[in-house]
Amino acid sequence: MNLFADWMTSERWSDVKQVFEYWIRSLDGNGKPNKPDVSLYNHYLRANLMTGASSGELLDLVAQMEDYMIEPDTASFNLVLKAMCQARESEAAVKLIDRMIATGKESKGAVPDDESYHLVVQLLLAQNQIDAALKYIDLTLNSGYLLSVEVFTECVRNCVNTGRLDTLVSIIERCKKMDQNKALCPPWNLSNYIMDVSMQSDNSELAFYGLEFMARWIARGENARPPVLLSVDEGLIVNALTTAGRSYNSKLLDGTWAILKRSLRQKKVPSPESYLAKIYAYSSFGNLQKAFSTLHEFEISYKDSPKETEEDMFSPFTSLHPLVVACSKAGFSTLDTVYYQLENLSRADPPYKSVAA
Protein backbone atom coordinates (compact mmCIF):
# COMPACT_ATOMS: atom_id res chain seq x y z
CA MET A 1 0.00 0.00 0.00
CA ASN A 2 2.97 2.34 0.48
CA LEU A 3 3.83 1.78 -3.17
CA PHE A 4 0.21 2.59 -4.05
CA ALA A 5 0.42 5.88 -2.16
CA ASP A 6 3.70 6.79 -3.86
CA TRP A 7 2.23 6.23 -7.30
CA MET A 8 -0.82 8.33 -6.42
CA THR A 9 1.48 11.17 -5.40
CA SER A 10 3.53 10.92 -8.60
CA GLU A 11 0.34 10.53 -10.71
CA ARG A 12 1.32 7.15 -12.14
CA TRP A 13 -2.34 6.43 -12.82
CA SER A 14 -1.90 3.30 -14.96
CA ASP A 15 0.29 1.76 -12.29
CA VAL A 16 -2.28 2.70 -9.63
CA LYS A 17 -4.98 0.85 -11.57
CA GLN A 18 -2.84 -2.24 -12.00
CA VAL A 19 -1.73 -2.45 -8.38
CA PHE A 20 -5.31 -1.92 -7.12
CA GLU A 21 -6.70 -4.62 -9.43
CA TYR A 22 -3.92 -7.01 -8.36
CA TRP A 23 -4.46 -6.21 -4.67
CA ILE A 24 -8.24 -6.65 -4.87
CA ARG A 25 -7.76 -10.19 -6.23
CA SER A 26 -5.23 -11.09 -3.52
CA LEU A 27 -5.80 -12.43 -0.04
CA ASP A 28 -5.01 -10.68 3.21
CA GLY A 29 -3.03 -12.15 6.13
CA ASN A 30 -6.07 -14.12 7.26
CA GLY A 31 -6.55 -15.70 3.88
CA LYS A 32 -9.56 -13.57 3.03
CA PRO A 33 -9.97 -11.39 -0.09
CA ASN A 34 -8.72 -7.85 0.36
CA LYS A 35 -11.59 -5.42 0.88
CA PRO A 36 -11.17 -1.73 0.00
CA ASP A 37 -12.87 1.09 1.85
CA VAL A 38 -14.64 3.90 0.01
CA SER A 39 -11.62 6.20 0.17
CA LEU A 40 -9.31 3.64 -1.43
CA TYR A 41 -11.89 2.78 -4.08
CA ASN A 42 -12.27 6.48 -4.92
CA HIS A 43 -8.53 6.58 -5.64
CA TYR A 44 -9.11 3.76 -8.10
CA LEU A 45 -11.98 5.70 -9.68
CA ARG A 46 -9.73 8.76 -9.99
CA ALA A 47 -7.02 6.67 -11.66
CA ASN A 48 -9.59 5.48 -14.21
CA LEU A 49 -10.78 9.04 -14.81
CA MET A 50 -7.22 10.26 -15.34
CA THR A 51 -6.51 7.49 -17.84
CA GLY A 52 -9.48 8.43 -20.01
CA ALA A 53 -12.36 6.27 -18.74
CA SER A 54 -15.78 7.42 -19.93
CA SER A 55 -18.59 8.41 -17.60
CA GLY A 56 -20.37 5.15 -18.46
CA GLU A 57 -17.31 3.11 -17.49
CA LEU A 58 -16.99 5.02 -14.23
CA LEU A 59 -20.67 4.42 -13.45
CA ASP A 60 -20.10 0.69 -13.98
CA LEU A 61 -17.17 0.82 -11.54
CA VAL A 62 -19.35 2.68 -9.02
CA ALA A 63 -21.99 -0.02 -9.36
CA GLN A 64 -19.33 -2.66 -8.61
CA MET A 65 -18.71 -1.06 -5.18
CA GLU A 66 -21.72 -3.02 -3.98
CA ASP A 67 -19.71 -6.22 -4.51
CA TYR A 68 -17.32 -5.05 -1.82
CA MET A 69 -20.09 -3.99 0.58
CA ILE A 70 -19.23 -0.29 0.31
CA GLU A 71 -21.51 2.62 -0.49
CA PRO A 72 -20.39 5.28 -2.96
CA ASP A 73 -20.06 8.70 -1.37
CA THR A 74 -20.22 12.22 -2.78
CA ALA A 75 -16.59 12.08 -3.91
CA SER A 76 -17.36 8.91 -5.91
CA PHE A 77 -20.14 10.61 -7.87
CA ASN A 78 -18.15 13.82 -8.29
CA LEU A 79 -15.54 11.83 -10.20
CA VAL A 80 -18.30 10.61 -12.52
CA LEU A 81 -19.58 14.17 -12.89
CA LYS A 82 -16.07 15.27 -13.90
CA ALA A 83 -16.06 12.69 -16.68
CA MET A 84 -19.48 13.91 -17.82
CA CYS A 85 -18.26 17.50 -17.84
CA GLN A 86 -15.19 16.57 -19.88
CA ALA A 87 -17.48 14.88 -22.41
CA ARG A 88 -20.01 17.78 -22.19
CA GLU A 89 -22.79 15.34 -21.24
CA SER A 90 -25.06 17.89 -19.60
CA GLU A 91 -28.22 15.76 -19.69
CA ALA A 92 -26.48 12.85 -17.95
CA ALA A 93 -24.89 15.22 -15.40
CA VAL A 94 -28.28 16.71 -14.53
CA LYS A 95 -29.80 13.26 -14.10
CA LEU A 96 -26.96 12.19 -11.83
CA ILE A 97 -27.05 15.22 -9.56
CA ASP A 98 -30.86 15.01 -9.36
CA ARG A 99 -30.46 11.39 -8.31
CA MET A 100 -27.93 12.43 -5.66
CA ILE A 101 -30.37 15.05 -4.35
CA ALA A 102 -33.26 12.55 -4.25
CA THR A 103 -31.35 9.69 -2.60
CA GLY A 104 -29.70 12.12 -0.19
CA LYS A 105 -33.11 13.25 1.04
CA GLU A 106 -34.27 9.67 1.48
CA SER A 107 -31.23 8.04 3.04
CA LYS A 108 -28.81 10.87 3.91
CA GLY A 109 -26.46 9.27 1.41
CA ALA A 110 -24.21 10.90 -1.18
CA VAL A 111 -25.76 14.36 -1.24
CA PRO A 112 -24.25 16.95 -3.63
CA ASP A 113 -21.58 19.24 -2.19
CA ASP A 114 -20.21 22.53 -3.49
CA GLU A 115 -18.00 20.71 -6.01
CA SER A 116 -20.98 18.75 -7.37
CA TYR A 117 -22.97 21.92 -7.99
CA HIS A 118 -19.92 23.72 -9.38
CA LEU A 119 -19.33 21.00 -11.99
CA VAL A 120 -22.95 20.90 -13.15
CA VAL A 121 -23.50 24.66 -13.20
CA GLN A 122 -20.26 25.30 -15.07
CA LEU A 123 -21.24 22.72 -17.69
CA LEU A 124 -24.74 24.16 -18.13
CA LEU A 125 -23.46 27.73 -18.40
CA ALA A 126 -20.87 26.66 -20.98
CA GLN A 127 -23.75 25.29 -23.07
CA ASN A 128 -25.91 28.42 -22.53
CA GLN A 129 -28.53 26.45 -20.58
CA ILE A 130 -29.11 29.45 -18.33
CA ASP A 131 -32.47 28.37 -16.85
CA ALA A 132 -31.12 24.99 -15.74
CA ALA A 133 -27.93 26.60 -14.44
CA LEU A 134 -29.90 29.12 -12.36
CA LYS A 135 -31.81 26.24 -10.75
CA TYR A 136 -28.58 24.67 -9.44
CA ILE A 137 -27.10 28.04 -8.47
CA ASP A 138 -30.23 28.49 -6.37
CA LEU A 139 -29.70 25.06 -4.79
CA THR A 140 -26.04 25.90 -4.14
CA LEU A 141 -27.01 29.04 -2.24
CA ASN A 142 -29.90 27.33 -0.43
CA SER A 143 -27.45 24.68 0.76
CA GLY A 144 -25.14 27.37 2.15
CA TYR A 145 -22.24 26.44 -0.13
CA LEU A 146 -19.57 28.68 -1.56
CA LEU A 147 -20.24 29.80 -5.13
CA SER A 148 -16.94 29.61 -7.01
CA VAL A 149 -15.54 32.75 -8.66
CA GLU A 150 -15.64 31.00 -12.05
CA VAL A 151 -19.32 30.09 -11.72
CA PHE A 152 -20.26 33.52 -10.35
CA THR A 153 -18.45 35.27 -13.21
CA GLU A 154 -20.06 33.09 -15.87
CA CYS A 155 -23.45 33.54 -14.22
CA VAL A 156 -23.03 37.32 -14.31
CA ARG A 157 -21.92 37.21 -17.95
CA ASN A 158 -24.84 35.01 -19.02
CA CYS A 159 -27.45 37.02 -17.13
CA VAL A 160 -26.19 40.29 -18.61
CA ASN A 161 -25.98 38.89 -22.15
CA THR A 162 -29.51 37.45 -21.97
CA GLY A 163 -31.06 40.49 -20.30
CA ARG A 164 -31.90 38.71 -17.02
CA LEU A 165 -30.94 41.74 -15.00
CA ASP A 166 -33.47 41.35 -12.19
CA THR A 167 -32.43 37.71 -11.78
CA LEU A 168 -28.81 38.83 -11.51
CA VAL A 169 -29.73 41.44 -8.89
CA SER A 170 -31.44 38.71 -6.85
CA ILE A 171 -28.38 36.42 -7.04
CA ILE A 172 -26.00 39.23 -6.06
CA GLU A 173 -28.21 40.20 -3.12
CA ARG A 174 -28.35 36.61 -1.89
CA CYS A 175 -24.57 36.27 -2.16
CA LYS A 176 -24.06 39.51 -0.22
CA LYS A 177 -26.05 38.05 2.67
CA MET A 178 -23.75 35.01 2.97
CA ASP A 179 -20.36 35.33 4.65
CA GLN A 180 -18.78 32.79 2.31
CA ASN A 181 -20.09 34.52 -0.85
CA LYS A 182 -20.21 38.24 -0.07
CA ALA A 183 -16.68 38.87 -1.40
CA LEU A 184 -17.50 37.51 -4.88
CA CYS A 185 -16.63 40.04 -7.57
CA PRO A 186 -16.59 39.75 -11.39
CA PRO A 187 -13.56 41.04 -13.33
CA TRP A 188 -13.04 44.79 -13.89
CA ASN A 189 -14.08 44.75 -17.56
CA LEU A 190 -17.20 42.73 -16.81
CA SER A 191 -18.09 45.18 -14.01
CA ASN A 192 -17.88 47.99 -16.58
CA TYR A 193 -20.13 46.01 -18.90
CA ILE A 194 -22.65 45.51 -16.08
CA MET A 195 -22.75 49.29 -15.65
CA ASP A 196 -23.32 49.91 -19.37
CA VAL A 197 -26.14 47.38 -19.70
CA SER A 198 -27.86 48.31 -16.42
CA MET A 199 -27.92 52.01 -17.31
CA GLN A 200 -29.30 51.32 -20.77
CA SER A 201 -32.15 49.48 -19.02
CA ASP A 202 -32.48 52.02 -16.18
CA ASN A 203 -31.84 49.22 -13.70
CA SER A 204 -30.46 51.38 -10.91
CA GLU A 205 -30.06 48.51 -8.43
CA LEU A 206 -27.80 46.55 -10.76
CA ALA A 207 -25.92 49.75 -11.64
CA PHE A 208 -25.22 50.26 -7.94
CA TYR A 209 -23.84 46.72 -7.60
CA GLY A 210 -21.70 47.30 -10.68
CA LEU A 211 -20.25 50.36 -8.95
CA GLU A 212 -19.61 48.33 -5.80
CA PHE A 213 -17.65 45.77 -7.81
CA MET A 214 -15.58 48.54 -9.41
CA ALA A 215 -14.92 50.11 -6.00
CA ARG A 216 -13.56 46.77 -4.77
CA TRP A 217 -11.16 46.58 -7.72
CA ILE A 218 -10.00 50.14 -7.09
CA ALA A 219 -9.34 49.28 -3.43
CA ARG A 220 -7.47 46.09 -4.38
CA GLY A 221 -5.36 48.04 -6.85
CA GLU A 222 -4.47 50.67 -4.27
CA ASN A 223 -3.46 47.98 -1.76
CA ALA A 224 -1.33 46.06 -4.28
CA ARG A 225 2.45 46.39 -4.32
CA PRO A 226 3.26 48.13 -6.55
CA PRO A 227 -0.11 49.94 -6.59
CA VAL A 228 -2.37 49.58 -9.63
CA LEU A 229 -4.41 52.78 -9.86
CA LEU A 230 -7.74 52.04 -11.54
CA SER A 231 -10.21 54.80 -12.39
CA VAL A 232 -13.80 54.84 -13.57
CA ASP A 233 -14.41 56.56 -16.88
CA GLU A 234 -16.12 59.88 -16.19
CA GLY A 235 -18.50 59.40 -19.09
CA LEU A 236 -19.80 56.32 -17.29
CA ILE A 237 -20.13 58.43 -14.11
CA VAL A 238 -22.27 61.00 -15.93
CA ASN A 239 -24.53 58.22 -17.23
CA ALA A 240 -24.81 56.71 -13.75
CA LEU A 241 -25.77 60.06 -12.22
CA THR A 242 -28.36 60.56 -14.93
CA THR A 243 -29.73 57.06 -14.31
CA ALA A 244 -29.94 57.87 -10.59
CA GLY A 245 -31.96 60.97 -11.42
CA ARG A 246 -34.33 59.12 -13.76
CA SER A 247 -34.88 56.27 -11.29
CA TYR A 248 -34.94 58.46 -8.15
CA ASN A 249 -32.22 56.33 -6.60
CA SER A 250 -30.29 58.38 -4.03
CA LYS A 251 -28.12 55.38 -3.11
CA LEU A 252 -26.84 55.18 -6.68
CA LEU A 253 -26.23 58.94 -6.71
CA ASP A 254 -24.17 58.88 -3.50
CA GLY A 255 -22.23 55.80 -4.57
CA THR A 256 -21.47 57.22 -8.00
CA TRP A 257 -20.14 60.49 -6.60
CA ALA A 258 -18.03 58.66 -4.02
CA ILE A 259 -16.37 56.45 -6.63
CA LEU A 260 -15.77 59.49 -8.86
CA LYS A 261 -13.96 61.27 -6.03
CA ARG A 262 -11.90 58.16 -5.36
CA SER A 263 -11.03 57.83 -9.04
CA LEU A 264 -9.89 61.45 -9.30
CA ARG A 265 -7.67 61.06 -6.19
CA GLN A 266 -7.80 64.80 -5.45
CA LYS A 267 -5.67 65.47 -8.52
CA LYS A 268 -8.43 67.25 -10.42
CA VAL A 269 -12.03 68.31 -9.98
CA PRO A 270 -15.06 66.57 -11.50
CA SER A 271 -15.97 67.65 -14.99
CA PRO A 272 -18.76 70.19 -15.59
CA GLU A 273 -20.85 67.36 -17.06
CA SER A 274 -20.54 65.40 -13.80
CA TYR A 275 -21.61 68.40 -11.71
CA LEU A 276 -24.55 69.13 -14.00
CA ALA A 277 -25.64 65.47 -13.90
CA LYS A 278 -25.52 65.55 -10.10
CA ILE A 279 -27.56 68.78 -10.03
CA TYR A 280 -30.05 67.15 -12.42
CA ALA A 281 -30.36 64.13 -10.11
CA TYR A 282 -30.97 66.22 -6.99
CA SER A 283 -33.44 68.36 -8.95
CA SER A 284 -35.30 65.19 -9.96
CA PHE A 285 -35.47 64.14 -6.31
CA GLY A 286 -36.83 67.58 -5.40
CA ASN A 287 -33.88 68.03 -3.04
CA LEU A 288 -33.24 71.68 -3.85
CA GLN A 289 -30.96 72.25 -0.89
CA LYS A 290 -28.44 69.66 -2.12
CA ALA A 291 -28.91 70.79 -5.71
CA PHE A 292 -27.92 74.36 -4.79
CA SER A 293 -25.08 73.06 -2.60
CA THR A 294 -23.72 71.11 -5.57
CA LEU A 295 -24.13 74.21 -7.72
CA HIS A 296 -22.05 76.18 -5.24
CA GLU A 297 -19.31 73.52 -5.28
CA PHE A 298 -19.45 73.57 -9.09
CA GLU A 299 -19.01 77.35 -9.19
CA ILE A 300 -16.03 77.26 -6.80
CA SER A 301 -14.34 74.51 -8.82
CA TYR A 302 -14.66 76.51 -12.05
CA LYS A 303 -14.37 80.06 -10.72
CA ASP A 304 -11.43 80.85 -13.00
CA SER A 305 -13.12 79.76 -16.22
CA PRO A 306 -13.41 82.23 -19.15
CA LYS A 307 -16.57 84.34 -19.06
CA GLU A 308 -18.02 82.73 -22.21
CA THR A 309 -17.56 79.28 -20.71
CA GLU A 310 -19.16 80.40 -17.43
CA GLU A 311 -22.23 81.67 -19.25
CA ASP A 312 -22.67 78.27 -20.90
CA MET A 313 -22.06 76.28 -17.71
CA PHE A 314 -24.33 78.35 -15.46
CA SER A 315 -27.14 79.23 -17.86
CA PRO A 316 -30.66 78.79 -16.41
CA PHE A 317 -31.96 78.28 -19.94
CA THR A 318 -29.69 75.34 -20.89
CA SER A 319 -27.32 73.63 -18.47
CA LEU A 320 -29.25 74.57 -15.29
CA HIS A 321 -32.71 74.22 -16.82
CA PRO A 322 -33.54 71.05 -14.76
CA LEU A 323 -32.90 73.01 -11.58
CA VAL A 324 -35.10 75.88 -12.78
CA VAL A 325 -37.90 73.42 -13.55
CA ALA A 326 -37.51 71.79 -10.13
CA CYS A 327 -37.77 75.19 -8.48
CA SER A 328 -41.26 75.69 -9.85
CA LYS A 329 -42.40 72.07 -9.87
CA ALA A 330 -44.80 72.32 -6.93
CA GLY A 331 -46.10 75.78 -7.73
CA PHE A 332 -46.12 78.70 -5.32
CA SER A 333 -45.18 76.64 -2.25
CA THR A 334 -41.91 75.63 -3.88
CA LEU A 335 -41.27 79.10 -5.24
CA ASP A 336 -41.59 80.66 -1.77
CA THR A 337 -38.93 78.26 -0.49
CA VAL A 338 -36.73 78.87 -3.51
CA TYR A 339 -36.91 82.68 -3.25
CA TYR A 340 -35.95 82.47 0.43
CA GLN A 341 -33.02 80.19 -0.42
CA LEU A 342 -31.89 82.34 -3.33
CA GLU A 343 -31.89 85.39 -1.07
CA ASN A 344 -29.54 83.58 1.31
CA LEU A 345 -27.36 82.39 -1.53
CA SER A 346 -27.01 85.88 -2.96
CA ARG A 347 -25.50 86.95 0.36
CA ALA A 348 -23.06 84.03 0.48
CA ASP A 349 -19.34 84.64 0.52
CA PRO A 350 -18.50 84.24 -2.27
CA PRO A 351 -21.97 84.79 -3.79
CA TYR A 352 -23.39 82.27 -6.26
CA LYS A 353 -22.63 83.43 -9.80
CA SER A 354 -25.72 81.75 -11.21
CA VAL A 355 -28.20 83.19 -8.69
CA ALA A 356 -28.49 86.51 -10.51
CA ALA A 357 -29.38 84.68 -13.70
C-alpha positions in Angstrom: 0.0 0.0 0.0 3.0 2.3 0.5 3.8 1.8 -3.2 0.2 2.6 -4.0 0.4 5.9 -2.2 3.7 6.8 -3.9 2.2 6.2 -7.3 -0.8 8.3 -6.4 1.5 11.2 -5.4 3.5 10.9 -8.6 0.3 10.5 -10.7 1.3 7.2 -12.1 -2.3 6.4 -12.8 -1.9 3.3 -15.0 0.3 1.8 -12.3 -2.3 2.7 -9.6 -5.0 0.8 -11.6 -2.8 -2.2 -12.0 -1.7 -2.4 -8.4 -5.3 -1.9 -7.1 -6.7 -4.6 -9.4 -3.9 -7.0 -8.4 -4.5 -6.2 -4.7 -8.2 -6.6 -4.9 -7.8 -10.2 -6.2 -5.2 -11.1 -3.5 -5.8 -12.4 0.0 -5.0 -10.7 3.2 -3.0 -12.1 6.1 -6.1 -14.1 7.3 -6.5 -15.7 3.9 -9.6 -13.6 3.0 -10.0 -11.4 -0.1 -8.7 -7.9 0.4 -11.6 -5.4 0.9 -11.2 -1.7 0.0 -12.9 1.1 1.9 -14.6 3.9 0.0 -11.6 6.2 0.2 -9.3 3.6 -1.4 -11.9 2.8 -4.1 -12.3 6.5 -4.9 -8.5 6.6 -5.6 -9.1 3.8 -8.1 -12.0 5.7 -9.7 -9.7 8.8 -10.0 -7.0 6.7 -11.7 -9.6 5.5 -14.2 -10.8 9.0 -14.8 -7.2 10.3 -15.3 -6.5 7.5 -17.8 -9.5 8.4 -20.0 -12.4 6.3 -18.7 -15.8 7.4 -19.9 -18.6 8.4 -17.6 -20.4 5.1 -18.5 -17.3 3.1 -17.5 -17.0 5.0 -14.2 -20.7 4.4 -13.5 -20.1 0.7 -14.0 -17.2 0.8 -11.5 -19.3 2.7 -9.0 -22.0 0.0 -9.4 -19.3 -2.7 -8.6 -18.7 -1.1 -5.2 -21.7 -3.0 -4.0 -19.7 -6.2 -4.5 -17.3 -5.1 -1.8 -20.1 -4.0 0.6 -19.2 -0.3 0.3 -21.5 2.6 -0.5 -20.4 5.3 -3.0 -20.1 8.7 -1.4 -20.2 12.2 -2.8 -16.6 12.1 -3.9 -17.4 8.9 -5.9 -20.1 10.6 -7.9 -18.1 13.8 -8.3 -15.5 11.8 -10.2 -18.3 10.6 -12.5 -19.6 14.2 -12.9 -16.1 15.3 -13.9 -16.1 12.7 -16.7 -19.5 13.9 -17.8 -18.3 17.5 -17.8 -15.2 16.6 -19.9 -17.5 14.9 -22.4 -20.0 17.8 -22.2 -22.8 15.3 -21.2 -25.1 17.9 -19.6 -28.2 15.8 -19.7 -26.5 12.8 -18.0 -24.9 15.2 -15.4 -28.3 16.7 -14.5 -29.8 13.3 -14.1 -27.0 12.2 -11.8 -27.1 15.2 -9.6 -30.9 15.0 -9.4 -30.5 11.4 -8.3 -27.9 12.4 -5.7 -30.4 15.0 -4.3 -33.3 12.6 -4.2 -31.3 9.7 -2.6 -29.7 12.1 -0.2 -33.1 13.2 1.0 -34.3 9.7 1.5 -31.2 8.0 3.0 -28.8 10.9 3.9 -26.5 9.3 1.4 -24.2 10.9 -1.2 -25.8 14.4 -1.2 -24.2 16.9 -3.6 -21.6 19.2 -2.2 -20.2 22.5 -3.5 -18.0 20.7 -6.0 -21.0 18.8 -7.4 -23.0 21.9 -8.0 -19.9 23.7 -9.4 -19.3 21.0 -12.0 -23.0 20.9 -13.2 -23.5 24.7 -13.2 -20.3 25.3 -15.1 -21.2 22.7 -17.7 -24.7 24.2 -18.1 -23.5 27.7 -18.4 -20.9 26.7 -21.0 -23.8 25.3 -23.1 -25.9 28.4 -22.5 -28.5 26.5 -20.6 -29.1 29.4 -18.3 -32.5 28.4 -16.8 -31.1 25.0 -15.7 -27.9 26.6 -14.4 -29.9 29.1 -12.4 -31.8 26.2 -10.7 -28.6 24.7 -9.4 -27.1 28.0 -8.5 -30.2 28.5 -6.4 -29.7 25.1 -4.8 -26.0 25.9 -4.1 -27.0 29.0 -2.2 -29.9 27.3 -0.4 -27.5 24.7 0.8 -25.1 27.4 2.1 -22.2 26.4 -0.1 -19.6 28.7 -1.6 -20.2 29.8 -5.1 -16.9 29.6 -7.0 -15.5 32.7 -8.7 -15.6 31.0 -12.0 -19.3 30.1 -11.7 -20.3 33.5 -10.4 -18.4 35.3 -13.2 -20.1 33.1 -15.9 -23.5 33.5 -14.2 -23.0 37.3 -14.3 -21.9 37.2 -17.9 -24.8 35.0 -19.0 -27.4 37.0 -17.1 -26.2 40.3 -18.6 -26.0 38.9 -22.1 -29.5 37.4 -22.0 -31.1 40.5 -20.3 -31.9 38.7 -17.0 -30.9 41.7 -15.0 -33.5 41.3 -12.2 -32.4 37.7 -11.8 -28.8 38.8 -11.5 -29.7 41.4 -8.9 -31.4 38.7 -6.9 -28.4 36.4 -7.0 -26.0 39.2 -6.1 -28.2 40.2 -3.1 -28.3 36.6 -1.9 -24.6 36.3 -2.2 -24.1 39.5 -0.2 -26.1 38.1 2.7 -23.8 35.0 3.0 -20.4 35.3 4.6 -18.8 32.8 2.3 -20.1 34.5 -0.9 -20.2 38.2 -0.1 -16.7 38.9 -1.4 -17.5 37.5 -4.9 -16.6 40.0 -7.6 -16.6 39.8 -11.4 -13.6 41.0 -13.3 -13.0 44.8 -13.9 -14.1 44.7 -17.6 -17.2 42.7 -16.8 -18.1 45.2 -14.0 -17.9 48.0 -16.6 -20.1 46.0 -18.9 -22.6 45.5 -16.1 -22.8 49.3 -15.7 -23.3 49.9 -19.4 -26.1 47.4 -19.7 -27.9 48.3 -16.4 -27.9 52.0 -17.3 -29.3 51.3 -20.8 -32.2 49.5 -19.0 -32.5 52.0 -16.2 -31.8 49.2 -13.7 -30.5 51.4 -10.9 -30.1 48.5 -8.4 -27.8 46.6 -10.8 -25.9 49.7 -11.6 -25.2 50.3 -7.9 -23.8 46.7 -7.6 -21.7 47.3 -10.7 -20.3 50.4 -8.9 -19.6 48.3 -5.8 -17.6 45.8 -7.8 -15.6 48.5 -9.4 -14.9 50.1 -6.0 -13.6 46.8 -4.8 -11.2 46.6 -7.7 -10.0 50.1 -7.1 -9.3 49.3 -3.4 -7.5 46.1 -4.4 -5.4 48.0 -6.8 -4.5 50.7 -4.3 -3.5 48.0 -1.8 -1.3 46.1 -4.3 2.5 46.4 -4.3 3.3 48.1 -6.6 -0.1 49.9 -6.6 -2.4 49.6 -9.6 -4.4 52.8 -9.9 -7.7 52.0 -11.5 -10.2 54.8 -12.4 -13.8 54.8 -13.6 -14.4 56.6 -16.9 -16.1 59.9 -16.2 -18.5 59.4 -19.1 -19.8 56.3 -17.3 -20.1 58.4 -14.1 -22.3 61.0 -15.9 -24.5 58.2 -17.2 -24.8 56.7 -13.8 -25.8 60.1 -12.2 -28.4 60.6 -14.9 -29.7 57.1 -14.3 -29.9 57.9 -10.6 -32.0 61.0 -11.4 -34.3 59.1 -13.8 -34.9 56.3 -11.3 -34.9 58.5 -8.2 -32.2 56.3 -6.6 -30.3 58.4 -4.0 -28.1 55.4 -3.1 -26.8 55.2 -6.7 -26.2 58.9 -6.7 -24.2 58.9 -3.5 -22.2 55.8 -4.6 -21.5 57.2 -8.0 -20.1 60.5 -6.6 -18.0 58.7 -4.0 -16.4 56.4 -6.6 -15.8 59.5 -8.9 -14.0 61.3 -6.0 -11.9 58.2 -5.4 -11.0 57.8 -9.0 -9.9 61.4 -9.3 -7.7 61.1 -6.2 -7.8 64.8 -5.4 -5.7 65.5 -8.5 -8.4 67.2 -10.4 -12.0 68.3 -10.0 -15.1 66.6 -11.5 -16.0 67.6 -15.0 -18.8 70.2 -15.6 -20.8 67.4 -17.1 -20.5 65.4 -13.8 -21.6 68.4 -11.7 -24.6 69.1 -14.0 -25.6 65.5 -13.9 -25.5 65.6 -10.1 -27.6 68.8 -10.0 -30.0 67.2 -12.4 -30.4 64.1 -10.1 -31.0 66.2 -7.0 -33.4 68.4 -9.0 -35.3 65.2 -10.0 -35.5 64.1 -6.3 -36.8 67.6 -5.4 -33.9 68.0 -3.0 -33.2 71.7 -3.9 -31.0 72.3 -0.9 -28.4 69.7 -2.1 -28.9 70.8 -5.7 -27.9 74.4 -4.8 -25.1 73.1 -2.6 -23.7 71.1 -5.6 -24.1 74.2 -7.7 -22.0 76.2 -5.2 -19.3 73.5 -5.3 -19.4 73.6 -9.1 -19.0 77.4 -9.2 -16.0 77.3 -6.8 -14.3 74.5 -8.8 -14.7 76.5 -12.1 -14.4 80.1 -10.7 -11.4 80.8 -13.0 -13.1 79.8 -16.2 -13.4 82.2 -19.2 -16.6 84.3 -19.1 -18.0 82.7 -22.2 -17.6 79.3 -20.7 -19.2 80.4 -17.4 -22.2 81.7 -19.3 -22.7 78.3 -20.9 -22.1 76.3 -17.7 -24.3 78.4 -15.5 -27.1 79.2 -17.9 -30.7 78.8 -16.4 -32.0 78.3 -19.9 -29.7 75.3 -20.9 -27.3 73.6 -18.5 -29.2 74.6 -15.3 -32.7 74.2 -16.8 -33.5 71.0 -14.8 -32.9 73.0 -11.6 -35.1 75.9 -12.8 -37.9 73.4 -13.6 -37.5 71.8 -10.1 -37.8 75.2 -8.5 -41.3 75.7 -9.9 -42.4 72.1 -9.9 -44.8 72.3 -6.9 -46.1 75.8 -7.7 -46.1 78.7 -5.3 -45.2 76.6 -2.2 -41.9 75.6 -3.9 -41.3 79.1 -5.2 -41.6 80.7 -1.8 -38.9 78.3 -0.5 -36.7 78.9 -3.5 -36.9 82.7 -3.2 -35.9 82.5 0.4 -33.0 80.2 -0.4 -31.9 82.3 -3.3 -31.9 85.4 -1.1 -29.5 83.6 1.3 -27.4 82.4 -1.5 -27.0 85.9 -3.0 -25.5 86.9 0.4 -23.1 84.0 0.5 -19.3 84.6 0.5 -18.5 84.2 -2.3 -22.0 84.8 -3.8 -23.4 82.3 -6.3 -22.6 83.4 -9.8 -25.7 81.8 -11.2 -28.2 83.2 -8.7 -28.5 86.5 -10.5 -29.4 84.7 -13.7 
